[in-house]
Amino acid sequence: MDSNTPGSFIPKKTFSGSSLSTPPVAGIGVMYVVSLFLFVVSLIAAGGAFGYQAYLTQSIANKGDILTKDQGALDFPAIEDLVRLDTRIIQAKSLLAHHVAPSAIFTFLSEETLQNVQFVSFKYDIQPDGSAAITLDGVADSFSTVALQSDQFSNSKMLKDILFTNLNTDQNGQVTFTMQATVIPTLFLYSSTIGTSVSTPVTPAQTTTPTASSTTATTSAATSTSL
């Protein structure tokens, strides 16, 4: 047998690279454009952020200089004096708002006592809530006058828990009595008496400080407007 005879009768064909067709990749160009756009945008954003940071730094430095100049123009000793004065004013207002003036009750009695009624003794006791329990011994010309005086005090709205006791007649035919009542706190506050005139003389016994538990003051007469 001839050694040059081919072992297969199937013809062999060599394939060239041009015969294999590769499909074009269209998505690669779009992704490249998008990536490039995002890169440019990020560069612009970074530059803007850097510029804004520089602007803020310069603005803070400028405002710091202005603040330093303004602080140098302030008179700190004068400011401290004003702060101390403001504190004292606040404390004075607080003391004035809670200061008790028992003499105000005498003005009230002079305005609300009937002509035919006379009080000969007065006692008060400051309560923790700022009110005061008062006790007065009085003389009237009749029992009806005592009843009218009770109505007068009840209508004033400055007294509560009004009680008339120990009703008797003396050797002169006059009616003696004892009145007990509670005075509302606002009547005893000194701030409510500012700007008003107190016509009734104030004795040392009447100007007792609120720390005293009770004080008794005797008056020769406490009369006011007629009925």
C-alpha positions as CSV (number, residue, x, y, z in Angstrom):
1,M,0.0,0.0,0.0
2,D,1.1,3.4,-0.8
3,S,2.1,5.3,2.2
4,N,1.0,8.6,0.7
5,T,-2.6,7.6,0.4
6,P,-4.8,9.6,2.8
7,G,-6.6,7.7,5.5
8,S,-9.9,9.6,5.1
9,F,-11.8,10.7,2.0
10,I,-13.5,13.7,3.8
11,P,-12.0,16.8,2.5
12,K,-10.4,19.0,5.0
13,K,-10.9,22.7,4.9
14,T,-9.0,25.3,6.8
15,F,-11.1,28.1,8.5
16,S,-9.8,31.6,8.4
17,G,-10.4,34.1,11.2
18,S,-12.5,36.2,8.9
19,S,-15.1,33.5,8.5
20,L,-16.1,33.8,12.3
21,S,-18.4,36.8,12.7
22,T,-18.4,38.4,16.2
23,P,-21.5,40.4,17.1
24,P,-20.8,44.1,18.0
25,V,-21.2,45.0,21.7
26,A,-23.4,48.1,21.7
27,G,-23.8,48.4,25.5
28,I,-20.1,49.1,26.1
29,G,-20.2,52.5,24.6
30,V,-23.3,53.6,26.6
31,M,-21.7,52.5,29.9
32,Y,-18.6,54.3,29.1
33,V,-20.4,57.6,28.4
34,V,-22.5,57.2,31.6
35,S,-19.4,56.4,33.7
36,L,-17.6,59.4,32.2
37,F,-20.5,61.7,33.0
38,L,-20.7,60.5,36.6
39,F,-17.0,61.0,37.0
40,V,-17.2,64.6,35.7
41,V,-20.2,65.3,38.0
42,S,-18.3,63.9,41.0
43,L,-15.3,66.1,40.2
44,I,-17.6,69.2,39.9
45,A,-19.3,68.3,43.2
46,A,-16.0,67.8,44.9
47,G,-14.8,71.1,43.7
48,G,-18.0,72.8,44.8
49,A,-17.7,71.3,48.3
50,F,-14.1,72.3,48.6
51,G,-15.0,75.9,47.5
52,Y,-17.9,76.1,49.9
53,Q,-15.8,74.8,52.8
54,A,-13.2,77.5,52.0
55,Y,-16.0,80.1,51.9
56,L,-17.3,79.0,55.3
57,T,-13.9,79.0,56.8
58,Q,-13.3,82.6,55.6
59,S,-16.8,83.7,56.8
60,I,-16.2,82.2,60.3
61,A,-12.8,84.0,60.5
62,N,-14.4,87.3,59.4
63,K,-17.2,87.0,62.0
64,G,-14.7,86.0,64.6
65,D,-12.8,89.3,63.9
66,I,-16.1,91.2,64.2
67,L,-17.0,89.5,67.4
68,T,-13.5,90.3,68.9
69,K,-13.9,94.0,68.0
70,D,-17.4,94.1,69.5
71,Q,-16.2,92.5,72.7
72,G,-13.4,95.0,72.9
73,A,-16.0,97.8,72.7
74,L,-18.1,96.5,75.7
75,D,-17.6,97.8,79.2
76,F,-17.6,94.7,81.2
77,P,-17.4,96.4,84.7
78,A,-20.6,98.4,83.7
79,I,-22.3,95.2,82.6
80,E,-21.5,93.5,85.9
81,D,-22.9,96.4,87.8
82,L,-26.1,96.2,85.7
83,V,-26.4,92.5,86.4
84,R,-26.0,93.1,90.1
85,L,-28.6,95.9,90.0
86,D,-31.0,93.7,88.1
87,T,-30.6,91.0,90.7
88,R,-31.3,93.4,93.5
89,I,-34.4,94.8,91.7
90,I,-35.7,91.2,91.3
91,Q,-35.1,90.5,95.0
92,A,-36.8,93.8,96.0
93,K,-39.8,93.0,93.9
94,S,-40.1,89.6,95.5
95,L,-39.8,91.1,99.0
96,L,-42.4,93.8,98.1
97,A,-44.8,91.3,96.7
98,H,-44.8,89.2,100.0
99,H,-44.3,92.0,102.5
100,V,-47.2,92.3,104.9
101,A,-48.6,95.7,106.0
102,P,-51.1,95.1,108.9
103,S,-51.8,98.9,109.0
104,A,-54.0,98.4,105.9
105,I,-56.7,96.7,108.0
106,F,-57.2,100.0,109.9
107,T,-57.9,101.8,106.6
108,F,-60.4,99.1,105.8
109,L,-62.1,99.3,109.2
110,S,-62.3,103.1,109.0
111,E,-64.1,102.8,105.6
112,E,-66.4,99.9,106.5
113,T,-67.3,100.7,110.2
114,L,-70.8,102.2,110.7
115,Q,-71.2,105.5,112.4
116,N,-72.9,104.1,115.5
117,V,-70.3,101.3,115.9
118,Q,-67.0,101.7,117.8
119,F,-64.2,99.2,118.1
120,V,-62.1,99.4,121.3
121,S,-59.6,96.6,120.8
122,F,-58.0,94.8,117.9
123,K,-56.0,91.6,117.7
124,Y,-54.6,89.9,114.6
125,D,-52.7,86.7,114.0
126,I,-50.8,86.2,110.6
127,Q,-51.5,82.7,109.1
128,P,-49.0,80.7,107.0
129,D,-51.1,81.2,103.9
130,G,-50.8,85.1,104.2
131,S,-54.3,85.6,105.6
132,A,-54.9,86.9,109.1
133,A,-57.3,86.0,111.9
134,I,-58.6,89.2,113.6
135,T,-60.5,89.6,116.8
136,L,-62.2,93.0,117.7
137,D,-64.2,94.1,120.7
138,G,-66.8,96.7,119.8
139,V,-69.7,98.8,121.1
140,A,-72.9,99.6,119.2
141,D,-76.0,101.6,120.1
142,S,-78.4,98.6,119.4
143,F,-78.6,95.0,118.3
144,S,-79.9,96.1,114.9
145,T,-76.8,98.2,114.4
146,V,-74.6,95.1,115.1
147,A,-76.6,93.2,112.5
148,L,-76.1,95.9,110.0
149,Q,-72.4,96.0,110.7
150,S,-72.2,92.3,110.1
151,D,-73.9,92.7,106.7
152,Q,-71.5,95.6,105.9
153,F,-68.4,93.4,106.5
154,S,-69.9,90.5,104.7
155,N,-70.5,92.6,101.5
156,S,-67.0,93.9,101.5
157,K,-65.5,90.6,100.3
158,M,-62.4,91.4,102.2
159,L,-63.4,89.3,105.2
160,K,-64.6,85.7,105.5
161,D,-65.8,83.5,108.3
162,I,-67.3,86.5,110.1
163,L,-68.6,85.7,113.6
164,F,-70.2,88.0,116.2
165,T,-70.2,86.7,119.7
166,N,-70.5,87.8,123.3
167,L,-73.5,90.1,122.6
168,N,-74.3,91.9,125.9
169,T,-75.5,95.3,127.1
170,D,-73.5,97.5,129.4
171,Q,-74.6,99.9,132.2
172,N,-75.1,102.6,129.6
173,G,-77.5,100.5,127.5
174,Q,-75.0,100.0,124.7
175,V,-74.5,96.6,123.1
176,T,-71.0,95.1,123.5
177,F,-69.8,92.4,121.2
178,T,-66.8,90.5,119.9
179,M,-66.2,90.0,116.2
180,Q,-63.9,87.4,114.7
181,A,-63.1,87.1,111.0
182,T,-60.4,86.1,108.6
183,V,-58.8,88.7,106.4
184,I,-57.9,87.7,102.8
185,P,-54.2,87.9,102.1
186,T,-54.3,90.7,99.5
187,L,-55.6,93.2,102.1
188,F,-52.5,92.6,104.2
189,L,-50.0,92.9,101.3
190,Y,-48.0,96.1,101.3
191,S,-48.0,96.3,97.5
192,S,-51.8,96.8,97.6
193,T,-51.5,99.9,99.8
194,I,-49.0,101.7,97.6
195,G,-50.4,104.9,96.3
196,T,-53.2,105.0,98.8
197,S,-53.4,107.2,101.9
198,V,-53.8,105.7,105.3
199,S,-55.8,108.1,107.4
200,T,-55.8,106.1,110.6
201,P,-52.7,106.8,112.8
202,V,-50.4,103.9,113.1
203,T,-49.0,103.1,116.5
204,P,-45.9,100.9,117.2
205,A,-48.2,98.1,118.3
206,Q,-50.0,98.2,115.0
207,T,-46.8,97.9,112.9
208,T,-45.7,94.6,114.3
209,T,-43.8,92.6,111.8
210,P,-45.4,89.4,110.3
211,T,-43.1,87.2,112.3
212,A,-45.1,87.9,115.5
213,S,-47.7,85.3,116.1
214,S,-50.3,87.8,117.4
215,T,-50.6,91.4,118.3
216,T,-53.2,93.4,120.2
217,A,-53.8,97.0,119.5
218,T,-56.4,99.1,121.5
219,T,-57.9,102.1,119.7
220,S,-59.9,104.8,121.3
221,A,-62.3,104.9,118.4
222,A,-62.6,103.5,114.9
223,T,-65.5,105.2,113.2
224,S,-66.1,106.0,109.6
225,T,-68.8,106.9,107.1
226,S,-72.4,107.0,108.2
227,L,-74.8,104.3,107.4
